[in-house]
Amino acid sequence: MWRWQTGVGAALGLLLGAAVLSISGGGGGGGGSRTPPPSGPILSECDGQLSELVIHFEPSAMNVVVPVYRDFLTALESDVTVHVVCPSQAAFDELCGVLGPLGCHLTPLVVHHPLTTWSRDRWVALAPASGGALTTLLSPRGEAAEAIWPARAGDERVGNDLAAALPSSLRARRSELYFDGGDFLADAENVFVVSRILPRNIQHTVGSRGELLQILAADLKRRVILLDEAPDHHAGMFMVAVGQRTVLVGDPSLGRKYVPAAATDDAAAAADGFMDLPGGADFTPETQHLFDAVAGQCAVAGYRVLRLPVVPARDGRTYLTYANVLIDQRGSRRCVYLPFYRGVEPLNAAARAVWVSLGYAVRPVDCTSVYRHFGCLHCLVNVLMRTAPAAGAASRHE
C-alpha cells in the first residue's frame, strides 16, 4: 500500500493536524514567532554534481522499488553516497542482499518507525547560507493522511531523523506550510510551484495567495513561478528544468504517436488497456490543454520550452513520463538518469532522442515496476547535497 492511499483521509488528516498545531501554538519547530536559522536557496534540480542522496526502503515494497534501485544505484558514480532510510537494520541488509555489488556507497539510517517508499516528498534541501556549513531540510507542516496512516506519520519524522543522524552537515526545520517536495521544481534562478499547494494552505495556514507566495519566496530564496494551470500532479511528473533557461514539458500528442489507435478509443479505455493504464490512455483535448498550459506559462516566464512525449492515464495520476529524472553535472558533461518502460520501446527511443539532442548522456533506469503507483524515479530519490563540478571533470561512463 503506497501512494494510491495518499488521498484517503487527507482532509481529515489536515483538519486534525491543524487542530493539534493550534492547540500546541506552533508548526512543529518551524513556525510561530521564532526566527529560523539562515539558509541558502533550494537546491537546483539540474546544476552541480550529485554528492549525497536519500532513498527509503520499506520491505513490503520490495518488488516495486528494487528493479528501479538496482538500475539507478548501479549506474551512479563511486563518489556518491546514498543514505537508505529504513525501519530496521534487517531491512537494510535485505536490500543490500538483493541489489548485489554497487559502485556507489550505501549507508543505513535505521529509524525504527513505519514509512513509505517515496523519499522525494518528505522535505526539500536548502543549501547552506553564505559562509555556512549546514544544509537545511525543510519539511512540510504535516503529511496528508498522517492521522490515519502510520507510514505517513513516520514520513513526517524523516527530516528530523536525517538531521539527528548527520548533525555535522544537516539541520531540520518545520515549515509553516503544507506541501509535498514534488510540488516544487527548481533551477539555479527560479522555483516552479504547482497550484495544488493553494487549497492545502489558503485559509488553513495563510490568509491569501499573496501571503503564501511571500512565505515560499522567503523560504526557498528563489523567484517563485506559480503554475496556475497544470495537471493535478507533482511538477516532476510533467516537466523538468535542464539548465540554461530551458525546460522540457510533457506533450500527450507526441506520446499518442506510439500508442495503438484502439487503446485510445472510449470503448477500449479499460483498466487492462494500454500498459495497464487505469482507464486507458488519456489524449482528450482537456488533458492536452493542461500540458500545453504549462508550456505556455514557462515561455511567458522567459524559458525556452521543448516537448517530451508523455502518455497520461485517464485516472489523472498514472503517467508514462520521461520528465521524472535525476540529472548529474560533472564538469562540462551532463547525464540524465532516464526512466524507460518495458514494452514501449519506440516511445522510450523518442524520449531518449530529445535528451540526446540536448547533449545529455543517457543512463536508462527501468521504471516498469513503479509507474502504476503514481510515481517514478524522481519520486523515489531525494537529493541531499550537490557539489560544484570540478572544471574538466569527466564521468567514468563518458
Secondary structure, DSSP 8 states (H G I E B T S, - for coil): --GGGTTTTHHHHHHHHHHHHHHHTSSTTSSTT--------B--SSSSEEEEEEEE--GGGHHHHHHHHHHHHHHS-TT-EEEEEES-HHHHHHHHHHH---SSEEEEEE-SS---S--GGG-EEE---TT---EEEEE-S--TTTTT-HHHHHHTTHHHHHHHH-TTTEEEEE-SS---GGGEEE-SSEEEEETTHHHHHBTTTBSSHHHHHHHHHHHH-SEEEEESS--SS-GGGTEEEEETTEEEEEEHHHHHTTS-GGGGSGGG-STTSGGG-TTSB---HHHHHHHHHHHHHHHHTT-EEEEEE-EEBTTSS-EE-SS--EEEEETTEEEEEEEE-TT-HHHHHHHHHHHHHTT-EEEEEE-TTTGGGT--HHHHEEEEEEE---TT---TT-
